[in-house]
Amino acid sequence: RMSSNLSRATRTLLVAGIASSPVIFVAAAFSPTTATQGNNVNNKHHYYLPAKSTLFSSSRPQNSFNPFRMVGDLASGLLGGERLEPRPAVEAAVGRIATTVPSWPNLVANLESRMESDDERHFRANLAKGYGVGSPLHKIRLFDETNRESDIRVKFYRDSASWCPYCQKVWLMLEEKKIPYRVEKINMRCYGDKPNSFLRLQPNGAIPVAEIDGRVYGQSNDIMYVLEELFTPDEGGHKSLSPPAPQQDAARDLLRLERELFSAWMYWLTGGGQSSKTSFIQVLDRVERALAHRGPFFMGTDVTLVDFMYASFLERMAASLLYFKGFMI
């Protein structure tokens, strides 16, 4: 029984050693050479290993630090019995390990060379400036080499978890219009406190917030309308996301419909019964008909502000209603 217990402890140390440090791995190499029955009153088992080993022997003073002596003490405490000393074969194995185990930087470099694709290496190289495809990892977004940090006029305060729907629709607009921006990540309340510097900008703590040309805007729709007004095809070649003039009335109707859909969704999701489900489905059918009328986007063949107002909440409706209500959109 004791022999099996020792074997289990040794295997545990072996796993811990491989995961953490070659030094701890030394402790896993200990195994008993003889087992004798003790004569104490508790009739306990005692295990003894050869007492002499050059690995733990040292010409240093006894009070000097010896990591191998520390490992021996650790193994002795964990496995029980007398002071444990490794056998010569173990010493040789430890010596080979010490000369062949790669450093952490070498391990990281080897992993990157084997695991990353060319696309990922290219992305990592451009991450600091925010070139190429968009990512939640960006702190600066310049899109390409034609933009400079000095061109940034927008500082975008968004949630650190990257799932706030109000932040997402502003984020989508910044990306579609290719407006250079800087990112400041702020906790949602469920993830922790907000910094005082942010609360001075937005006393109620709500996100998103944007600083545009030095002026602070604290509501997602306001931010989007200001971005559309200031960053135009004539001013920097930014894409227009305003619906065409003949469709302005239709766009306003669609925005009102989006709010109806949001309300119906929240009412059913947060506890409404069959009647609230029926109401949600009826509003959703109206949205589906509106989308099919022009398609593939709400206003026709190209994306507009209207689509961004819907997109982030439609995504969350599809996920939340499937999970909580078993309803698939």
NORDA-V236042 format. One record per residue. N is the residue number from 1. PSI is psi in whole degrees, 0 to 359 (* if undefined). OMEGA is omega in whole degrees, 0 to 359 (* if undefined). D_LAST is the distance of its C-alpha to the last C-alpha in Angstrom with 1 decimal. Layout:
# NORDA-V236042
n = [N,N]
psi = [PSI,PSI]
omega = [OMEGA,OMEGA]
d_last = [D_LAST,D_LAST]
This chain:
# NORDA-V236042
n = [1,2,3,4,5,6,7,8,9,10,11,12,13,14,15,16,17,18,19,20,21,22,23,24,25,26,27,28,29,30,31,32,33,34,35,36,37,38,39,40,41,42,43,44,45,46,47,48,49,50,51,52,53,54,55,56,57,58,59,60,61,62,63,64,65,66,67,68,69,70,71,72,73,74,75,76,77,78,79,80,81,82,83,84,85,86,87,88,89,90,91,92,93,94,95,96,97,98,99,100,101,102,103,104,105,106,107,108,109,110,111,112,113,114,115,116,117,118,119,120,121,122,123,124,125,126,127,128,129,130,131,132,133,134,135,136,137,138,139,140,141,142,143,144,145,146,147,148,149,150,151,152,153,154,155,156,157,158,159,160,161,162,163,164,165,166,167,168,169,170,171,172,173,174,175,176,177,178,179,180,181,182,183,184,185,186,187,188,189,190,191,192,193,194,195,196,197,198,199,200,201,202,203,204,205,206,207,208,209,210,211,212,213,214,215,216,217,218,219,220,221,222,223,224,225,226,227,228,229,230,231,232,233,234,235,236,237,238,239,240,241,242,243,244,245,246,247,248,249,250,251,252,253,254,255,256,257,258,259,260,261,262,263,264,265,266,267,268,269,270,271,272,273,274,275,276,277,278,279,280,281,282,283,284,285,286,287,288,289,290,291,292,293,294,295,296,297,298,299,300,301,302,303,304,305,306,307,308,309,310,311,312,313,314,315,316,317,318,319,320,321,322,323,324,325,326,327,328,329]
psi = [314,321,319,325,319,319,319,317,321,318,323,316,324,314,315,322,317,324,337,307,140,334,315,331,330,319,332,347,352,137,148,145,332,152,122,150,125,164,16,168,336,356,40,157,142,139,134,140,159,135,348,129,134,341,319,350,146,148,357,158,154,333,4,157,127,107,329,324,321,319,320,318,320,313,319,317,323,322,344,172,198,179,129,134,140,159,163,323,325,320,315,320,318,321,318,320,316,331,349,342,125,158,164,315,321,321,316,314,321,318,316,321,332,327,332,139,170,322,319,319,321,318,314,322,330,3,320,325,352,37,160,212,153,156,148,346,345,136,335,140,106,346,307,180,351,344,149,161,328,345,349,123,354,130,119,114,112,173,143,337,350,32,7,123,329,322,322,319,327,317,315,320,317,318,316,324,352,51,119,137,160,145,135,118,132,136,140,158,328,349,356,182,156,143,150,327,324,320,335,329,320,87,329,354,0,147,154,165,147,136,117,116,38,356,141,132,130,23,136,315,321,317,315,318,323,319,319,326,322,329,92,171,327,335,83,2,29,140,138,134,10,139,149,150,316,347,13,317,318,323,318,320,319,324,323,322,324,320,324,316,317,313,317,320,308,323,315,317,323,18,356,156,212,322,322,327,315,317,318,315,321,317,320,323,322,320,318,318,321,321,323,340,317,307,160,347,171,324,8,227,351,154,146,180,324,317,320,330,328,322,309,326,325,321,317,329,315,319,313,321,328,319,312,333,353,26,124,125,*]
omega = [179,180,179,178,177,180,179,179,180,178,178,178,180,179,180,181,180,183,188,188,175,180,178,179,179,183,181,184,181,173,184,176,176,177,181,180,178,182,180,188,180,178,181,175,174,180,183,174,178,190,186,178,178,181,181,177,183,176,180,173,183,182,178,183,178,184,180,176,178,179,178,177,179,181,179,180,182,186,179,176,183,178,183,177,181,176,180,180,179,178,181,180,179,178,179,179,184,182,185,181,181,177,177,177,179,177,179,180,180,178,181,182,183,190,185,173,176,179,181,178,178,179,181,181,183,187,186,181,179,175,174,185,180,181,172,182,184,169,174,180,180,177,179,186,179,179,178,179,179,178,186,178,185,169,189,177,181,184,183,181,177,176,175,183,179,175,185,183,173,180,178,182,177,181,183,179,180,176,177,182,176,184,170,184,183,178,161,185,182,182,178,183,175,182,180,179,177,180,175,176,186,186,180,175,184,174,7,170,175,168,182,183,176,180,185,176,190,179,191,181,177,179,183,180,178,177,180,181,187,185,189,175,180,180,177,177,181,183,174,177,178,175,177,184,181,184,183,179,178,178,179,177,180,178,175,178,178,178,175,180,179,181,180,178,183,181,179,184,188,171,180,182,185,181,179,175,179,180,180,182,179,179,179,177,177,177,181,179,179,180,181,185,181,176,0,175,185,183,178,189,182,182,178,175,182,181,181,176,180,198,187,180,175,178,181,174,181,182,187,182,174,184,188,185,183,184,182,175,*]
d_last = [59.6,60.5,60.3,56.7,55.9,57.4,55.5,52.1,53.1,54.1,50.9,49.0,51.2,50.7,46.9,47.3,49.9,47.9,45.0,47.1,50.6,53.3,55.7,53.8,53.8,57.5,57.2,55.3,58.3,60.6,61.6,64.6,67.7,69.6,68.7,71.5,71.7,72.6,75.3,73.8,73.6,69.8,70.3,67.5,66.8,67.9,67.0,69.2,68.7,71.5,72.5,73.5,71.1,71.6,67.9,68.3,72.0,72.7,75.7,73.9,75.0,73.4,71.6,69.9,66.2,65.4,61.7,62.7,64.8,61.9,59.8,62.5,62.7,58.9,59.0,62.0,60.3,57.1,58.9,61.9,65.6,68.0,67.4,65.5,66.8,65.3,67.3,68.6,66.0,63.3,65.1,65.0,61.3,60.5,62.6,60.7,57.3,58.6,59.4,56.3,53.4,51.6,51.0,47.6,47.7,48.5,45.7,43.1,44.6,44.5,40.8,39.8,41.9,40.3,36.7,35.8,35.0,36.7,33.5,33.2,37.0,36.7,33.8,35.9,38.9,37.2,35.2,38.0,37.9,34.2,34.8,32.3,28.6,27.0,26.8,26.4,30.0,31.5,34.0,35.2,33.4,35.7,33.7,37.0,40.8,41.2,40.2,42.3,41.8,44.1,41.5,39.0,38.6,35.4,35.0,31.4,31.0,27.6,26.4,27.9,24.7,22.8,19.6,20.4,17.9,20.9,22.9,20.3,20.2,24.0,24.1,22.0,24.5,27.5,26.4,25.7,29.0,30.8,32.6,34.6,33.9,34.9,32.6,33.5,31.2,31.1,29.9,27.3,29.0,27.4,29.0,32.5,34.9,34.9,38.1,40.6,40.7,37.1,37.7,40.6,38.2,35.5,37.1,34.0,32.5,29.2,27.6,27.4,30.9,32.5,36.2,36.8,40.4,41.5,39.6,36.9,33.6,31.6,28.4,25.5,25.5,29.3,29.3,27.1,29.3,32.5,31.4,30.7,34.1,36.2,34.8,35.2,36.1,39.7,39.7,39.0,37.0,33.6,30.8,30.2,26.6,27.7,26.4,29.3,31.7,31.0,27.3,28.0,27.5,24.2,23.1,24.3,22.3,19.1,20.0,20.6,17.2,15.6,17.7,16.7,13.0,14.2,16.4,14.1,11.8,15.0,16.6,14.1,13.7,17.5,18.6,17.8,17.9,16.7,17.7,15.7,12.5,13.7,14.5,11.2,9.5,12.6,12.5,9.0,10.5,13.5,11.9,10.6,14.1,15.8,14.3,15.2,18.6,20.1,17.9,17.2,17.4,17.5,21.2,21.8,22.7,23.1,21.2,22.5,22.5,19.7,17.2,18.4,18.0,14.2,13.5,14.3,12.5,9.1,9.7,10.7,8.0,5.5,8.7,10.3,8.1,7.8,11.5,12.9,11.2,9.9,6.6,3.8,0.0]
